[in-house]
């Protein structure tokens, strides 16, 4: 029989995401997120480099302020839309 080839191991680098959000980042989130058409915690997490749990709490706070509106809710995923984007589309 032939020799077996060693499979190359894939090296995956973990991205370190912030747990605490500074004021500058929070202000930019409050300005930019309501302009988005579709808002999910994973999008906010990827865009601003925060953890998904932190993104969820920020989105809940923005919803309470009336800047974003909950469109669809599931036990795993919640989808919001920006109040400004909704007004522009409607």
C-alpha positions in Angstrom: 0.0 0.0 0.0 1.0 3.6 -0.4 2.2 6.0 2.2 -0.4 8.1 3.8 0.0 11.9 3.4 -0.2 14.0 6.5 -3.1 16.3 6.4 -2.2 19.9 7.0 -3.7 21.3 10.1 -5.6 24.6 9.7 -4.5 27.3 12.0 -7.4 29.5 13.0 -6.6 32.7 14.8 -9.2 33.8 17.4 -10.2 37.4 17.2 -10.2 39.1 20.6 -13.4 41.1 21.0 -14.0 43.9 23.4 -16.1 43.4 26.5 -16.2 47.0 27.5 -17.2 49.7 25.1 -15.7 53.2 25.3 -17.8 56.3 24.8 -16.5 57.1 21.3 -17.5 53.6 20.0 -20.9 53.8 21.7 -21.5 57.2 20.1 -20.6 55.9 16.6 -22.9 52.9 17.1 -25.8 55.2 18.1 -25.2 57.3 15.0 -24.6 54.6 12.4 -26.7 51.7 13.5 -30.2 53.4 13.1 -29.3 54.1 9.5 -28.9 50.4 8.7 -31.8 48.6 7.0 -31.2 45.3 8.7 -29.6 45.1 12.1 -28.5 41.9 13.9 -26.2 41.4 16.9 -23.7 39.5 14.7 -23.4 42.4 12.3 -22.8 44.9 15.1 -20.3 42.6 16.7 -18.3 42.2 13.4 -18.4 45.9 12.5 -17.4 47.3 15.9 -15.3 44.4 17.3 -17.4 43.8 20.4 -18.8 40.5 21.7 -22.2 39.4 20.6 -23.6 39.6 24.1 -22.4 43.2 24.3 -24.0 43.9 20.9 -27.3 42.4 22.1 -27.4 44.7 25.2 -26.5 47.8 23.1 -29.3 46.9 20.6 -31.8 46.5 23.5 -30.8 49.9 24.8 -31.2 51.5 21.3 -34.6 49.9 21.1 -35.7 51.4 24.4 -34.6 54.8 23.2 -36.7 54.4 20.1 -33.8 54.6 17.6 -34.4 51.1 16.2 -37.5 48.9 16.0 -37.7 45.1 16.5 -38.9 43.4 13.2 -38.6 39.7 13.9 -37.9 37.8 17.0 -36.9 34.1 17.5 -35.5 32.4 20.5 -32.0 32.6 18.9 -32.1 35.5 16.6 -33.6 39.0 16.7 -33.7 41.3 13.8 -34.1 45.1 14.1 -34.5 47.9 11.6 -33.4 51.4 12.0 -36.2 53.9 12.7 -34.6 56.3 10.2 -34.3 53.6 7.5 -37.9 52.7 8.0 -39.1 56.3 7.7 -37.1 56.7 4.5 -38.4 53.5 3.0 -42.1 54.2 3.9 
